[in-house]
Amino acid sequence: METKEYFTITEAGQILGISRVAVFKKIKKNEIRAIKIGRMFAIPKEEFDSFLGKTLGQAQKALIDEAVKKTVAEYGRTLELLGRN
């Protein structure tokens, strides 16, 4: 991927292999974070890293944190015993 800081909807579609209309729909559904500049959208490079699975986004981190809390609450004692071996 290029060293640009922001990408247009068209560039995003080319990188993701989907149409620019599909990218626009994902922005409207908040699946892709974008900044509106006038009549255009700018998509930060970090968003691609998250979307392509290279890094975790805030929503993904929150989901994992919640799952860990639930697991520790339900299986905390068992995890302690397993950790001793």
VENMO-V532307 format. One record per backbone hydrogen bond with DSSP energy under -1.0 kcal/mol. NH is the residue of the N-H (numbers start at 1). CO is the residue of the C=O. Records with the same first field share a line. If there is no record, write none. Layout:
NH=CO / CO
This chain:
7=43
12=8
13=9
14=10
15=11
16=12
17=13
18=13
23=19
24=20
25=21
26=22
27=23
28=24
29=25
30=27
31=26
32=26
35=42
37=40
40=37
42=35
43=7
45=5
49=45
50=46
51=47
52=48
53=50
54=49
55=49
61=57
62=58
63=59
64=60
65=61
66=62
67=63
68=64
69=65
70=66
71=67
72=68
73=69
74=70
75=71
76=72
79=75
80=76
81=77
82=78
83=79
